[in-house]
Structure formats: structure tokens, C-alpha cells
Amino acid sequence: MNEQRVDVWADHPKDVAWVCPHCTKRLPLYDHAEERTWRHLDSCQFQTHLHARIPRVACGEHGVVQVTVPWAEPRSRFTLLFERLAIDVLRQCDVSGATRIVRISWDEAWGGMQRAVARGRARKRARIVPRIGVDEKAAAKGHR
């Protein structure tokens, strides 16, 4: 209560088969990475933090690799749901205001925006532009 924080630990059954994130082969558990923590959506005004030791698999082709978790991107410190909320808030106000609302640092907000832009650019497919406008006055001045 004093820290106004909720901590949740995620675990898994012992006999689960895991998927190599590179080749999608189903493999048995090799070991676990060190415990990691992700910031999640607040619970009753308290910050919620998700803790887990991510399983690793020994793939014959890719070596020992960490599996992907469904709640976060690799190397992220936020769950996907929390990052989505932060992006929605950032779209409505400036970075300083958003950091106060969602209680993150300025650097964390910028990092979230960079990841969101990268995701958007990755989804955008390349295409040929059907029309292009030319500013004849700028062209006359030698602009390209």
C-alpha cells in the first residue's frame, strides 16, 4: 500500500513445449533467463508490474534462445497494453503532460514513440506513387 504498487508474478507448467522465435520449432524447456519486470496497466490507481523468468530453448539451428512472450516486445520494459495506452495519451498531449499522466519518464515516452513509429513503418508497404505535384515556381528557382 505504501508504494502504491501491485506486483504480479507469471509462471508456467513444467511440461510445456516452447517455440523457437526464429524457426518456430516446438522444443522442450532448456532453462530460464533472469527475472524481468514489465510495467503494465494500472490497477485501482496503483502501478502494476509483471514479473517473469522467460523460458529459453536450445534450438539445433539457432542455439539457446529466449522465447517471445505474448505480453511484450523483446527488450521492452512495458507490456503491449501499457505501451498502447501511453501512445494514445501521447497522441493527445505533449510529452511532458503524457509522462505525468501515465507516470513514466521523458526518455521512456520517447522510446515508446520510436518503437511505435518503427512498427508503423514496418507495416507500411512500399508502393509507386500514382501522381506527383510539382511546384513550378520552386522548379524555376532550381529546387529539386
Summary of the structure (lengths in Angstrom):
residues: 144
radius of gyration: 21.7
end to end distance: 61.7
largest distance: 72.0
contacts: 318
relative contact order: 0.12
helix: 31%
strand: 28%
